[in-house]
């Protein structure tokens, strides 16, 4: 069960599984984890732990985290993985939390502005 809002986001990152790196696309992020999309890799065992390296847009800070795979769905075209942060520096955890909250506030302000504009007309 999710305890945080997941911010829709598309950013590339590097996932490390058993010392092998793989480029993935994060489709959303929250202070507790993220969702990854990637091409399926037939023949590879599904991991239960991964390493992550990424930079949130506009922050200029590289974040390193250990993650625990919470769910993994695969079809012939894509693999989707939900990853919960299991080991992350407090400063990076705060950076992610502040980023998600700031982006959420911007989205809500934009929505409110649109509503006010539409009411005025």
N, C-alpha and C positions, 0 to 999 in steps of 0.2 A: 504494500500500500504506500502510495507516494505521500510524503509529508511537505513537499515544496512544489511550487509552480514550476513547470518546465518551459523554458524560453525557446521558442522555435529559432533555430540558428543553423546555418550551413557553413561549416568550416572544416578544412582538412586538418588531420592530425596523424600522428604516428602511434600505432599500437604495437607493443612488443609482447610476443608470445614465445616462450621458450627460447629467448635470445634471437628470435627472428623478427625483423621489423616489417610492418605492413601499413600502407597508407589507407586511411579510412575517411569517411565523411561523417562528421557529427551532425545529426539532424535536430537535436535539441540538447539543452544543458540545464542543470539545476545545481544548487549547492551540494546536493547529495549524489549526483551522478550525471550520466549522459547516455544518449542512444547513438549507436554507430551503425552505419550502412557500409557494406563493402561487397566485393565480388566473392562468391563462394569459393572455397578452396577444397575441392574433393580430396578425400584421403587423409586430411588432417583431423586429428582428434579435437573435439571442442574443448577449449580451455576453461578452467574455473577461475583463473587469476590472469590478469593482464597488466602490463605497464603502459602508461599513457604519457605522451609528450605533446603539448599543444599551446597555442597562444590565442587568447580571446581577442577578437577584433578591437583594435584601437588601444590595447593596454600596453603593448610592447614588452610584456613579461612572459617568458617561457615557463609553463607550469608542468611539473612532473608529478605523477600520481600513480599509485598502485590501485587497481580496481578489481572488484569481485564481480564475475558475470552472474547476473540475476536471471536473465532469460536470453534465449538464443533461438531465432527462427530462421530457417533457410528454405529457399526454393531454388529452382535451377538458375535463377538470374541474380538474386541478391541474398545477402545474409544480413540480418538485423540483430543487433546485440544490445541489450540493456546492461549498463555497467554502473555499479555503485562504487563510489570512492571508498577505498578501504585504508589507504595510507597516503596522506597528503599533508604538506606543511601547513601550519595554521595560517600563515600569511597568504598562501595560495588559496586556502579554503575561504578566507575573508574576501580575497580578490574576486573569486567566483560569485560568492553571495552578493557582494556589493554590485557587481556587474549585472547579475540577474535582476536584482531589485531596481537598479537604475533603469535598465531597459524596459522592465515592466511598467515603471512609473511613466516613462516616455510614451509607451504605447497607450496607457490610460489617458494621459494628458491629450494626446493626439485624437483619441476617440471622443473625449469630452469636447474638444474644440470643434470637431466635425459636427457633433450633436448641436452645439450652440449655434454654429453657422447655419445649419439646416433649419433650426427653430426660428432664426431671425428672418429667413426667407419665407 
